[in-house]
Amino acid sequence: MTRVEFFDQDGRITGFCCEGHSGYAEAGSDIVCAAVTTAIRMAECTINDVCGSRAKTRVNDKEARITLTLPATCDEEETVQAVLTGLMLTLCELRDEYPDYIEVMEVQ
């Protein structure tokens, strides 16, 4: 199962951690993993490359984990929060469609 945790501090999403393979299908054919990976990559690229927010991104291929942590302040804070909220909603939609393969949580 893929597990995604969004970190919330006083109403501000400060980052996320996504780990695990969904197990929906074999590697290379898993549409759930492909959808999650695409959404995560789009959010990370938008936050760092488009908004220039310099979020810290750590990838651990061995454990199938990616973690993104925002700096204390972002120049494009409103846009970054919109991207992270959109990511959370997208992953919640996937969770609703594939509840046995993805879990989404908000951690305070």
N, CA, C and O atoms as a DFTB+ gen file, in Angstrom:
432 C
 N C O
     1  1       0.847      -1.187       0.000
     2  2       0.000       0.000       0.000
     3  2       0.886       1.242       0.000
     4  3       1.932       1.277       0.649
     5  1       0.451       2.254      -0.736
     6  2       1.113       3.552      -0.714
     7  2       0.489       4.385       0.396
     8  3      -0.733       4.466       0.525
     9  1       1.349       4.998       1.187
    10  2       0.882       5.830       2.300
    11  2       1.429       7.241       2.092
    12  3       2.630       7.425       1.893
    13  1       0.545       8.229       2.138
    14  2       0.947       9.623       1.980
    15  2       0.509      10.382       3.222
    16  3      -0.659      10.350       3.608
    17  1       1.460      11.063       3.839
    18  2       1.169      11.903       5.006
    19  2       1.450      13.352       4.635
    20  3       2.524      13.678       4.130
    21  1       0.480      14.212       4.888
    22  2       0.659      15.650       4.716
    23  2       0.846      16.250       6.103
    24  3       0.085      15.960       7.026
    25  1       1.852      17.075       6.235
    26  2       2.160      17.681       7.526
    27  2       1.542      19.071       7.599
    28  3       1.777      19.916       6.736
    29  1       0.754      19.293       8.636
    30  2       0.028      20.542       8.819
    31  2       0.480      21.199      10.117
    32  3       0.511      20.573      11.177
    33  1       0.827      22.467      10.005
    34  2       1.216      23.223      11.188
    35  2       0.417      24.519      11.210
    36  3       0.671      25.434      10.427
    37  1      -0.546      24.582      12.111
    38  2      -1.395      25.769      12.253
    39  2      -2.076      26.161      10.944
    40  3      -2.141      27.339      10.595
    41  1      -2.584      25.153      10.221
    42  2      -3.309      25.418       8.983
    43  2      -2.437      25.579       7.753
    44  3      -2.954      25.821       6.662
    45  1      -1.139      25.452       7.900
    46  2      -0.193      25.548       6.774
    47  2       0.354      24.158       6.491
    48  3       0.887      23.504       7.388
    49  1       0.224      23.706       5.252
    50  2       0.827      22.437       4.867
    51  2       2.330      22.695       4.741
    52  3       2.758      23.531       3.945
    53  1       3.122      21.975       5.530
    54  2       4.568      22.207       5.543
    55  2       5.334      21.175       4.727
    56  3       6.553      21.274       4.584
    57  1       4.629      20.191       4.195
    58  2       5.278      19.183       3.369
    59  2       4.496      17.891       3.363
    60  3       3.358      17.826       3.826
    61  1       5.132      16.859       2.826
    62  2       4.501      15.545       2.763
    63  2       5.564      14.457       2.702
    64  3       6.729      14.715       2.399
    65  1       5.136      13.241       2.997
    66  2       5.963      12.059       2.832
    67  2       5.100      11.006       2.145
    68  3       3.993      10.706       2.592
    69  1       5.614      10.457       1.070
    70  2       4.909       9.422       0.321
    71  2       5.819       8.203       0.292
    72  3       6.982       8.298      -0.099
    73  1       5.281       7.048       0.712
    74  2       6.121       5.857       0.707
    75  2       5.328       4.603       0.401
    76  3       4.129       4.512       0.663
    77  1       6.038       3.643      -0.161
    78  2       5.474       2.332      -0.440
    79  2       4.919       2.194      -1.848
    80  3       4.577       3.172      -2.514
    81  1       4.844       0.953      -2.268
    82  2       4.233       0.623      -3.559
    83  2       2.794       0.203      -3.314
    84  3       2.490      -0.460      -2.322
    85  1       1.922       0.586      -4.212
    86  2       0.494       0.321      -3.994
    87  2       0.165      -1.165      -4.005
    88  3      -0.699      -1.613      -3.250
    89  1       0.837      -1.928      -4.845
    90  2       0.529      -3.341      -4.955
    91  2      -0.669      -3.637      -5.838
    92  3      -1.178      -4.757      -5.844
    93  1      -1.121      -2.638      -6.583
    94  2      -2.265      -2.824      -7.476
    95  2      -1.926      -3.791      -8.610
    96  3      -2.754      -4.607      -9.016
    97  1      -0.703      -3.687      -9.110
    98  2      -0.244      -4.559     -10.202
    99  2       1.278      -4.664     -10.111
   100  3       1.904      -4.036      -9.258
   101  1       1.859      -5.464     -11.000
   102  2       3.313      -5.618     -11.023
   103  2       3.973      -4.288     -11.387
   104  3       3.386      -3.441     -12.060
   105  1       5.211      -4.135     -10.919
   106  2       5.979      -2.933     -11.250
   107  2       6.006      -2.747     -12.762
   108  3       6.210      -3.700     -13.513
   109  1       5.800      -1.522     -13.193
   110  2       5.757      -1.216     -14.617
   111  2       4.357      -1.249     -15.193
   112  3       4.119      -0.721     -16.279
   113  1       3.426      -1.868     -14.475
   114  2       2.037      -1.958     -14.926
   115  2       1.065      -1.401     -13.897
   116  3      -0.149      -1.501     -14.075
   117  1       1.580      -0.821     -12.833
   118  2       0.754      -0.382     -11.714
   119  2       0.243       1.039     -11.953
   120  3       0.987       2.008     -11.803
   121  1      -1.028       1.151     -12.326
   122  2      -1.592       2.463     -12.641
   123  2      -1.748       3.341     -11.407
   124  3      -1.706       4.567     -11.515
   125  1      -1.925       2.742     -10.249
   126  2      -2.056       3.534      -9.024
   127  2      -0.710       4.180      -8.694
   128  3      -0.647       5.378      -8.419
   129  1       0.359       3.394      -8.720
   130  2       1.699       3.955      -8.478
   131  2       2.043       5.020      -9.521
   132  3       2.624       6.053      -9.190
   133  1       1.691       4.768     -10.757
   134  2       1.989       5.744     -11.813
   135  2       1.245       7.054     -11.567
   136  3       1.812       8.131     -11.751
   137  1      -0.004       6.970     -11.158
   138  2      -0.788       8.180     -10.897
   139  2      -0.225       8.952      -9.705
   140  3      -0.106      10.176      -9.758
   141  1       0.118       8.243      -8.637
   142  2       0.686       8.894      -7.448
   143  2       2.015       9.546      -7.800
   144  3       2.250      10.702      -7.446
   145  1       2.880       8.822      -8.488
   146  2       4.199       9.351      -8.859
   147  2       4.065      10.591      -9.721
   148  3       4.785      11.566      -9.508
   149  1       3.174      10.576     -10.673
   150  2       2.980      11.728     -11.551
   151  2       2.493      12.942     -10.762
   152  3       2.986      14.052     -10.962
   153  1       1.539      12.737      -9.877
   154  2       1.022      13.853      -9.075
   155  2       2.113      14.426      -8.170
   156  3       2.255      15.644      -8.061
   157  1       2.883      13.551      -7.523
   158  2       3.958      13.989      -6.629
   159  2       5.019      14.756      -7.405
   160  3       5.473      15.808      -6.955
   161  1       5.414      14.252      -8.546
   162  2       6.437      14.922      -9.358
   163  2       5.963      16.284      -9.846
   164  3       6.725      17.251      -9.827
   165  1       4.718      16.366     -10.281
   166  2       4.181      17.642     -10.743
   167  2       4.200      18.668      -9.617
   168  3       4.583      19.820      -9.824
   169  1       3.784      18.247      -8.425
   170  2       3.771      19.170      -7.283
   171  2       5.184      19.623      -6.938
   172  3       5.420      20.814      -6.736
   173  1       6.120      18.690      -6.868
   174  2       7.503      19.043      -6.518
   175  2       8.112      19.986      -7.551
   176  3       8.754      20.971      -7.186
   177  1       7.918      19.699      -8.823
   178  2       8.457      20.567      -9.884
   179  2       7.826      21.954      -9.836
   180  3       8.520      22.955     -10.014
   181  1       6.532      22.021      -9.599
   182  2       5.854      23.318      -9.535
   183  2       6.354      24.126      -8.344
   184  3       6.647      25.315      -8.470
   185  1       6.449      23.478      -7.196
   186  2       6.893      24.173      -5.983
   187  2       8.332      24.666      -6.115
   188  3       8.622      25.823      -5.809
   189  1       9.229      23.800      -6.567
   190  2      10.638      24.178      -6.621
   191  2      11.046      24.895      -7.902
   192  3      11.735      25.913      -7.843
   193  1      10.639      24.388      -9.041
   194  2      11.123      24.938     -10.306
   195  2      10.311      26.121     -10.809
   196  3      10.871      27.041     -11.405
   197  1       9.007      26.117     -10.584
   198  2       8.162      27.219     -11.050
   199  2       8.093      28.328     -10.002
   200  3       8.284      29.504     -10.311
   201  1       7.817      27.936      -8.761
   202  2       7.671      28.929      -7.686
   203  2       9.010      29.311      -7.047
   204  3       9.114      30.346      -6.388
   205  1      10.022      28.483      -7.241
   206  2      11.333      28.779      -6.670
   207  2      11.369      28.731      -5.158
   208  3      12.088      29.510      -4.532
   209  1      10.613      27.840      -4.565
   210  2      10.472      27.828      -3.109
   211  2      11.606      27.133      -2.363
   212  3      11.699      27.261      -1.143
   213  1      12.445      26.421      -3.045
   214  2      13.588      25.737      -2.417
   215  2      13.173      24.764      -1.319
   216  3      13.800      24.700      -0.262
   217  1      12.127      24.023      -1.578
   218  2      11.715      22.985      -0.641
   219  2      12.759      21.877      -0.649
   220  3      13.337      21.560      -1.689
   221  1      12.992      21.300       0.511
   222  2      13.954      20.207       0.619
   223  2      13.247      18.926       0.185
   224  3      12.197      18.572       0.721
   225  1      13.831      18.244      -0.784
   226  2      13.258      17.006      -1.286
   227  2      14.258      15.879      -1.059
   228  3      15.422      15.975      -1.446
   229  1      13.789      14.817      -0.429
   230  2      14.627      13.641      -0.204
   231  2      13.946      12.438      -0.846
   232  3      12.750      12.214      -0.662
   233  1      14.727      11.669      -1.601
   234  2      14.218      10.472      -2.270
   235  2      15.016       9.275      -1.776
   236  3      16.246       9.309      -1.750
   237  1      14.314       8.218      -1.384
   238  2      14.940       6.970      -0.979
   239  2      14.333       5.880      -1.860
   240  3      13.262       5.351      -1.562
   241  1      15.034       5.550      -2.953
   242  2      14.527       4.558      -3.895
   243  2      14.382       3.182      -3.258
   244  3      13.450       2.441      -3.573
   245  1      15.298       2.844      -2.369
   246  2      15.280       1.533      -1.735
   247  2      13.986       1.312      -0.945
   248  3      13.434       0.212      -0.939
   249  1      13.510       2.370      -0.282
   250  2      12.296       2.268       0.523
   251  2      11.075       2.877      -0.172
   252  3      10.012       3.015       0.433
   253  1      11.238       3.235      -1.438
   254  2      10.148       3.841      -2.224
   255  2       9.524       5.003      -1.461
   256  3       8.317       5.029      -1.223
   257  1      10.372       5.972      -1.077
   258  2       9.891       7.097      -0.274
   259  2      10.408       8.416      -0.842
   260  3      11.569       8.531      -1.235
   261  1       9.516       9.407      -0.876
   262  2       9.894      10.773      -1.211
   263  2       9.292      11.695      -0.147
   264  3       8.121      11.583       0.215
   265  1      10.126      12.596       0.333
   266  2       9.694      13.543       1.347
   267  2       9.999      14.944       0.861
   268  3      11.094      15.211       0.367
   269  1       9.041      15.836       0.998
   270  2       9.221      17.238       0.645
   271  2       8.911      18.071       1.873
   272  3       7.865      17.908       2.501
   273  1       9.840      18.976       2.214
   274  2       9.661      19.853       3.367
   275  2       9.854      21.293       2.928
   276  3      10.898      21.648       2.380
   277  1       8.844      22.124       3.169
   278  2       8.926      23.537       2.798
   279  2       9.838      24.294       3.761
   280  3       9.976      23.917       4.925
   281  1      10.456      25.359       3.266
   282  2      11.166      26.244       4.196
   283  2      10.145      26.963       5.082
   284  3       8.943      26.921       4.821
   285  1      10.635      27.618       6.124
   286  2       9.744      28.307       7.065
   287  2       8.870      29.344       6.372
   288  3       7.717      29.539       6.756
   289  1       9.410      30.012       5.350
   290  2       8.633      30.980       4.576
   291  2       8.921      30.779       3.095
   292  3      10.026      30.403       2.705
   293  1       7.916      31.036       2.289
   294  2       8.043      30.921       0.830
   295  2       7.618      32.238       0.198
   296  3       6.662      32.871       0.646
   297  1       8.330      32.645      -0.841
   298  2       7.948      33.865      -1.552
   299  2       6.568      33.725      -2.190
   300  3       5.796      34.684      -2.212
   301  1       6.264      32.574      -2.694
   302  2       4.990      32.305      -3.376
   303  2       4.098      31.428      -2.492
   304  3       3.539      30.436      -2.959
   305  1       3.971      31.792      -1.231
   306  2       3.280      30.960      -0.238
   307  2       1.865      30.567      -0.672
   308  3       1.490      29.399      -0.566
   309  1       1.098      31.508      -1.145
   310  2      -0.287      31.215      -1.535
   311  2      -0.333      30.187      -2.662
   312  3      -1.151      29.268      -2.634
   313  1       0.531      30.338      -3.639
   314  2       0.578      29.399      -4.763
   315  2       1.054      28.029      -4.308
   316  3       0.489      27.011      -4.708
   317  1       2.082      27.994      -3.479
   318  2       2.608      26.727      -2.973
   319  2       1.534      25.991      -2.175
   320  3       1.380      24.778      -2.318
   321  1       0.799      26.707      -1.344
   322  2      -0.273      26.074      -0.572
   323  2      -1.371      25.549      -1.496
   324  3      -1.943      24.489      -1.240
   325  1      -1.662      26.277      -2.555
   326  2      -2.666      25.819      -3.521
   327  2      -2.195      24.532      -4.205
   328  3      -2.987      23.612      -4.410
   329  1      -0.924      24.466      -4.552
   330  2      -0.375      23.256      -5.185
   331  2      -0.458      22.070      -4.227
   332  3      -0.884      20.985      -4.622
   333  1      -0.060      22.265      -2.986
   334  2      -0.105      21.170      -2.011
   335  2      -1.532      20.741      -1.690
   336  3      -1.795      19.553      -1.506
   337  1      -2.448      21.693      -1.622
   338  2      -3.853      21.356      -1.404
   339  2      -4.397      20.582      -2.594
   340  3      -5.125      19.604      -2.425
   341  1      -4.045      21.020      -3.799
   342  2      -4.452      20.289      -5.002
   343  2      -3.897      18.878      -5.032
   344  3      -4.590      17.941      -5.428
   345  1      -2.642      18.721      -4.612
   346  2      -2.040      17.389      -4.535
   347  2      -2.812      16.522      -3.545
   348  3      -3.127      15.370      -3.842
   349  1      -3.115      17.066      -2.380
   350  2      -3.852      16.305      -1.378
   351  2      -5.220      15.879      -1.910
   352  3      -5.624      14.730      -1.729
   353  1      -5.927      16.788      -2.559
   354  2      -7.247      16.453      -3.106
   355  2      -7.144      15.391      -4.201
   356  3      -7.972      14.483      -4.270
   357  1      -6.132      15.508      -5.051
   358  2      -5.916      14.516      -6.115
   359  2      -5.671      13.135      -5.517
   360  3      -6.253      12.146      -5.961
   361  1      -4.805      13.076      -4.507
   362  2      -4.499      11.792      -3.883
   363  2      -5.693      11.245      -3.101
   364  3      -5.867      10.030      -3.016
   365  1      -6.509      12.117      -2.535
   366  2      -7.730      11.664      -1.862
   367  2      -8.714      11.073      -2.864
   368  3      -9.392      10.093      -2.556
   369  1      -8.799      11.649      -4.047
   370  2      -9.655      11.084      -5.105
   371  2      -9.167       9.691      -5.485
   372  3      -9.967       8.771      -5.651
   373  1      -7.840       9.540      -5.624
   374  2      -7.277       8.217      -5.930
   375  2      -7.567       7.230      -4.804
   376  3      -7.891       6.069      -5.050
   377  1      -7.448       7.704      -3.571
   378  2      -7.748       6.856      -2.410
   379  2      -9.208       6.394      -2.443
   380  3      -9.508       5.240      -2.137
   381  1     -10.096       7.290      -2.810
   382  2     -11.514       6.934      -2.878
   383  2     -11.788       5.901      -3.968
   384  3     -12.667       5.053      -3.817
   385  1     -11.028       5.974      -5.072
   386  2     -11.193       5.017      -6.170
   387  2     -10.499       3.688      -5.893
   388  3     -10.968       2.633      -6.322
   389  1      -9.380       3.744      -5.176
   390  2      -8.563       2.552      -4.925
   391  2      -8.231       2.451      -3.424
   392  3      -7.061       2.524      -3.047
   393  1      -9.246       2.284      -2.573
   394  2      -9.025       2.343      -1.124
   395  2      -8.115       1.252      -0.565
   396  3      -7.567       1.419       0.524
   397  1      -7.942       0.157      -1.270
   398  2      -7.078      -0.918      -0.781
   399  2      -5.606      -0.689      -1.138
   400  3      -4.740      -1.474      -0.753
   401  1      -5.331       0.392      -1.877
   402  2      -3.976       0.563      -2.412
   403  2      -3.300       1.876      -2.037
   404  3      -2.093       2.024      -2.232
   405  1      -4.057       2.828      -1.504
   406  2      -3.472       4.110      -1.129
   407  2      -4.171       4.651       0.113
   408  3      -5.389       4.555       0.261
   409  1      -3.360       5.220       0.997
   410  2      -3.861       5.822       2.212
   411  2      -3.329       7.263       2.263
   412  3      -2.148       7.498       2.005
   413  1      -4.187       8.208       2.589
   414  2      -3.808       9.626       2.685
   415  2      -4.180      10.113       4.073
   416  3      -5.313       9.942       4.524
   417  1      -3.209      10.725       4.744
   418  2      -3.446      11.214       6.101
   419  2      -2.925      12.628       6.240
   420  3      -1.990      13.034       5.550
   421  1      -3.540      13.368       7.139
   422  2      -3.065      14.696       7.507
   423  2      -2.543      14.601       8.932
   424  3      -3.263      14.183       9.838
   425  1      -1.288      14.991       9.126
   426  2      -0.628      14.875      10.412
   427  2      -0.357      16.269      10.941
   428  3       0.175      17.121      10.229
   429  1      -0.725      16.498      12.197
   430  2      -0.502      17.812      12.797
   431  2       0.608      17.744      13.814
   432  3       0.944      18.755      14.429
